[in-house]
Amino acid sequence: MSTDPNNSFATPTVVVIQHATHPERDKQFRALAVSSEFLKANRKMLRIRCTQCQMSLEKPLKCAKCKSVWYCSKECQKKHWSTHKPRCHEVGRSSGALKFIRMFILNPLLMNFLKIGAAIDCGLIDNPRIGFDVPFGVRVDIAIEPSDVLDFVGLYLGSKSVGEKLQGMVQVNAMAPYELTPERVDKWREARARHDAEGFAKDPVGLVDFIDATCTEHFGNAATVELHFPRVVLDIAKAREPFLLVSAVTGAETRKPMSAMLCLE
């Protein structure tokens, strides 16, 4: 990094970036990652509901503009338009952000880390009533960001154009518990009853809202998903075993305490 030697507060004129990749990274990733074949084969396991009437859908109609809400019929779309209109906006991606959210949800490795983080953040390991007779929800903020850190740095420093085609990925930027609205509480009760009937009465159940980073109070869309917490997830969250991190530059190993956000990094 180069600056004016006569001014210690001068803005740097040159930024030197050292980029290193651990030699075992790709091998470890392939050993842990869920295959694209698995994700494609399990797409039908994700049940989509009409945004207006909550009917389960096999062939949903999608908003042509924002591509982020689904309907069972044109009639339901018309009924919901007054609510959806303030949030509806044109998107550049052909399938909208919810396509990426769906793939995230279908990935058991990512979802288990999210559940561990949520169990820590929402107090499931401290309060045995949460998820049973106490409803709870989690807000997860996501964004589509460059998968290559050098592309990310280039955009941040202004050396790359926003219009350039870059390989992207879903990035979780924040997670926090939130208070459910009366409508959300009703959805939680439905989810709780459904899991009880399916044999999971001893496991906590919650709701998670995946929010696109472009969302504000009056702009953007979200997807609500039921979260089932099996016993193994709660055991891992309770044990709080530290994560082992290895430096790609020096090879030094460090252990970081388990936290909600570290589960999502």
C-alpha positions as CSV (number, residue, x, y, z in Angstrom):
1,M,0.0,0.0,0.0
2,S,1.5,3.4,-1.0
3,T,0.7,6.8,0.5
4,D,2.1,10.3,0.6
5,P,5.1,10.1,3.0
6,N,4.4,13.7,4.1
7,N,0.8,13.0,5.1
8,S,0.1,10.1,7.4
9,F,-3.7,10.5,6.7
10,A,-3.4,10.5,2.9
11,T,-5.6,8.2,0.9
12,P,-3.6,5.1,-0.3
13,T,-2.8,5.3,-4.0
14,V,-1.9,1.6,-4.4
15,V,-3.5,-1.4,-2.7
16,V,-1.6,-4.6,-2.8
17,I,-3.7,-7.7,-2.4
18,Q,-2.2,-11.1,-1.4
19,H,-4.4,-14.0,-2.5
20,A,-3.7,-17.5,-1.3
21,T,-5.6,-20.8,-1.7
22,H,-5.0,-23.7,0.6
23,P,-3.7,-26.7,-1.5
24,E,-6.3,-29.0,0.0
25,R,-9.3,-26.7,-0.5
26,D,-10.8,-28.2,-3.6
27,K,-10.3,-31.8,-2.3
28,Q,-12.0,-30.9,1.0
29,F,-14.8,-29.1,-0.8
30,R,-15.6,-32.0,-3.1
31,A,-15.6,-34.3,-0.1
32,L,-18.2,-32.2,1.7
33,A,-20.3,-30.5,-1.0
34,V,-23.7,-31.8,-2.0
35,S,-23.7,-32.9,-5.7
36,S,-25.8,-31.0,-8.3
37,E,-27.4,-34.3,-9.2
38,F,-28.7,-34.6,-5.6
39,L,-30.1,-31.1,-5.7
40,K,-31.8,-31.6,-9.1
41,A,-33.3,-34.9,-8.0
42,N,-34.8,-33.4,-4.8
43,R,-36.3,-30.3,-6.3
44,K,-39.8,-31.8,-6.1
45,M,-39.4,-32.3,-2.4
46,L,-39.8,-28.6,-1.9
47,R,-43.5,-27.8,-1.6
48,I,-44.4,-24.3,-2.9
49,R,-47.6,-22.6,-1.8
50,C,-49.8,-20.0,-3.4
51,T,-48.9,-16.6,-1.9
52,Q,-52.6,-15.7,-1.7
53,C,-54.5,-18.8,-0.6
54,Q,-51.6,-21.0,0.6
55,M,-52.6,-24.0,-1.6
56,S,-49.7,-26.4,-2.3
57,L,-48.6,-26.1,-6.0
58,E,-47.1,-28.5,-8.5
59,K,-47.1,-26.0,-11.4
60,P,-47.2,-22.5,-9.9
61,L,-47.8,-19.3,-11.8
62,K,-45.0,-16.8,-11.3
63,C,-45.2,-13.0,-11.3
64,A,-43.7,-12.1,-14.7
65,K,-42.1,-8.9,-13.4
66,C,-40.3,-9.8,-10.1
67,K,-40.4,-13.6,-10.6
68,S,-40.5,-14.0,-6.8
69,V,-44.1,-14.8,-5.8
70,W,-46.2,-17.8,-6.8
71,Y,-49.9,-18.3,-7.4
72,C,-52.3,-21.1,-8.1
73,S,-54.4,-19.1,-10.5
74,K,-54.9,-15.7,-12.1
75,E,-57.7,-15.0,-9.7
76,C,-55.4,-15.3,-6.7
77,Q,-52.8,-13.2,-8.4
78,K,-55.4,-10.4,-8.9
79,K,-56.6,-10.6,-5.3
80,H,-53.0,-10.3,-4.1
81,W,-52.0,-7.5,-6.4
82,S,-52.8,-4.6,-4.1
83,T,-50.5,-6.1,-1.5
84,H,-47.8,-7.2,-3.9
85,K,-47.7,-4.1,-6.1
86,P,-45.6,-1.8,-3.8
87,R,-43.0,-4.6,-3.5
88,C,-43.0,-5.7,-7.2
89,H,-40.0,-4.7,-9.2
90,E,-38.1,-5.7,-12.3
91,V,-35.2,-8.1,-11.8
92,G,-32.2,-8.8,-14.0
93,R,-31.9,-12.5,-13.1
94,S,-34.2,-14.6,-15.2
95,S,-35.6,-16.6,-12.3
96,G,-35.4,-14.0,-9.5
97,A,-33.6,-14.4,-6.1
98,L,-36.0,-17.1,-5.0
99,K,-34.5,-19.7,-7.4
100,F,-31.2,-19.4,-5.4
101,I,-33.1,-19.6,-2.1
102,R,-34.8,-22.8,-3.2
103,M,-31.4,-24.4,-4.0
104,F,-30.1,-23.3,-0.6
105,I,-33.0,-24.9,1.2
106,L,-32.5,-28.2,-0.7
107,N,-28.9,-28.3,0.4
108,P,-28.8,-30.4,3.7
109,L,-25.3,-29.3,4.6
110,L,-26.1,-25.6,4.4
111,M,-29.4,-25.9,6.1
112,N,-27.9,-27.9,9.0
113,F,-25.3,-25.2,9.6
114,L,-28.1,-22.6,9.5
115,K,-30.2,-24.6,12.0
116,I,-27.2,-24.9,14.4
117,G,-26.7,-21.1,14.1
118,A,-30.4,-20.5,14.7
119,A,-30.5,-22.8,17.7
120,I,-27.7,-20.7,19.3
121,D,-29.2,-17.4,18.3
122,C,-32.8,-18.1,19.3
123,G,-32.1,-19.8,22.6
124,L,-33.4,-23.3,21.7
125,I,-30.7,-24.9,23.9
126,D,-31.5,-22.7,26.9
127,N,-35.3,-22.6,26.8
128,P,-37.0,-26.0,26.2
129,R,-40.4,-24.4,25.5
130,I,-39.2,-22.6,22.3
131,G,-40.4,-24.3,19.2
132,F,-43.0,-26.3,21.1
133,D,-45.5,-24.0,22.9
134,V,-43.4,-20.8,22.2
135,P,-43.4,-19.8,18.5
136,F,-40.2,-18.4,17.0
137,G,-38.9,-17.0,13.7
138,V,-35.5,-16.3,12.2
139,R,-34.7,-13.6,9.6
140,V,-31.8,-14.5,7.2
141,D,-30.5,-11.8,4.9
142,I,-29.0,-13.1,1.7
143,A,-27.4,-11.6,-1.4
144,I,-26.0,-12.8,-4.7
145,E,-22.3,-11.9,-4.6
146,P,-19.2,-12.8,-6.6
147,S,-17.9,-16.3,-5.7
148,D,-14.3,-15.3,-6.4
149,V,-12.9,-13.0,-3.6
150,L,-10.8,-11.2,-6.2
151,D,-13.9,-10.2,-8.2
152,F,-15.5,-9.0,-4.9
153,V,-12.5,-6.9,-4.1
154,G,-12.4,-5.5,-7.6
155,L,-16.0,-4.3,-7.3
156,Y,-15.3,-2.9,-3.9
157,L,-12.3,-0.9,-5.1
158,G,-13.9,0.1,-8.3
159,S,-11.5,-1.7,-10.6
160,K,-14.3,-3.8,-12.1
161,S,-17.5,-2.7,-13.8
162,V,-20.8,-3.7,-12.2
163,G,-22.0,-4.7,-15.7
164,E,-19.3,-7.3,-16.1
165,K,-20.4,-11.0,-16.1
166,L,-19.1,-12.6,-12.9
167,Q,-19.7,-16.0,-11.4
168,G,-22.0,-15.6,-8.4
169,M,-23.1,-17.4,-5.3
170,V,-25.7,-17.0,-2.5
171,Q,-24.1,-15.2,0.5
172,V,-25.7,-15.1,3.9
173,N,-25.0,-11.7,5.4
174,A,-27.0,-11.7,8.6
175,M,-29.2,-13.8,10.8
176,A,-31.3,-12.7,13.7
177,P,-34.5,-13.9,15.6
178,Y,-37.6,-11.8,15.1
179,E,-41.1,-11.6,16.6
180,L,-43.8,-13.4,14.6
181,T,-46.8,-11.4,13.5
182,P,-50.3,-13.0,14.2
183,E,-50.4,-14.3,10.6
184,R,-46.9,-15.8,11.1
185,V,-48.0,-17.4,14.4
186,D,-50.8,-19.1,12.6
187,K,-48.4,-20.5,10.0
188,W,-46.1,-21.7,12.8
189,R,-49.0,-23.5,14.5
190,E,-49.8,-25.2,11.2
191,A,-46.2,-26.3,10.9
192,R,-46.0,-27.5,14.5
193,A,-49.2,-29.6,14.0
194,R,-47.9,-31.0,10.8
195,H,-44.6,-32.1,12.3
196,D,-46.4,-33.6,15.3
197,A,-48.5,-35.6,12.9
198,E,-45.4,-36.8,11.0
199,G,-43.8,-38.2,14.1
200,F,-41.6,-35.2,15.1
201,A,-43.5,-34.1,18.2
202,K,-40.2,-34.1,20.3
203,D,-38.3,-31.8,18.0
204,P,-38.6,-27.9,17.9
205,V,-40.1,-26.2,14.9
206,G,-39.7,-22.6,13.7
207,L,-40.0,-20.4,10.7
208,V,-37.2,-18.8,8.7
209,D,-37.7,-15.8,6.4
210,F,-35.0,-15.6,3.7
211,I,-34.8,-11.9,2.7
212,D,-33.1,-10.7,-0.5
213,A,-30.6,-8.0,0.3
214,T,-32.6,-5.5,-1.8
215,C,-35.5,-5.8,0.6
216,T,-36.6,-2.8,2.6
217,E,-39.9,-2.2,4.3
218,H,-41.6,-1.3,1.1
219,F,-39.5,-3.0,-1.5
220,G,-38.5,-6.6,-2.3
221,N,-39.7,-10.1,-1.6
222,A,-39.0,-12.9,0.8
223,A,-39.6,-16.7,1.2
224,T,-40.8,-18.2,4.4
225,V,-39.7,-21.8,5.2
226,E,-40.5,-24.2,8.0
227,L,-37.4,-25.2,10.1
228,H,-37.4,-28.6,11.8
229,F,-34.6,-29.1,14.4
230,P,-33.7,-32.8,14.8
231,R,-31.9,-33.8,18.1
232,V,-28.5,-34.1,16.4
233,V,-28.6,-30.4,15.5
234,L,-29.4,-29.4,19.1
235,D,-26.7,-31.6,20.4
236,I,-24.1,-29.9,18.2
237,A,-25.3,-26.5,19.1
238,K,-25.2,-27.4,22.8
239,A,-21.7,-28.8,22.6
240,R,-20.4,-25.7,20.9
241,E,-17.2,-27.4,19.7
242,P,-14.8,-24.8,18.2
243,F,-14.1,-24.5,14.5
244,L,-10.6,-25.4,13.3
245,L,-9.3,-22.8,10.8
246,V,-6.1,-23.2,8.7
247,S,-4.3,-20.3,7.2
248,A,-3.6,-20.7,3.5
249,V,-0.6,-18.4,3.8
250,T,1.2,-19.8,6.8
251,G,-0.5,-23.1,7.5
252,A,-1.1,-22.1,11.1
253,E,-4.1,-23.6,12.8
254,T,-6.4,-21.6,15.0
255,R,-9.6,-22.5,16.8
256,K,-12.6,-20.1,16.9
257,P,-15.5,-20.6,19.3
258,M,-18.7,-21.7,17.6
259,S,-21.1,-18.8,17.0
260,A,-24.3,-18.3,15.0
261,M,-22.5,-16.2,12.3
262,L,-19.5,-18.5,12.2
263,C,-21.8,-21.4,11.3
264,L,-22.8,-19.4,8.2
265,E,-19.3,-18.3,7.0
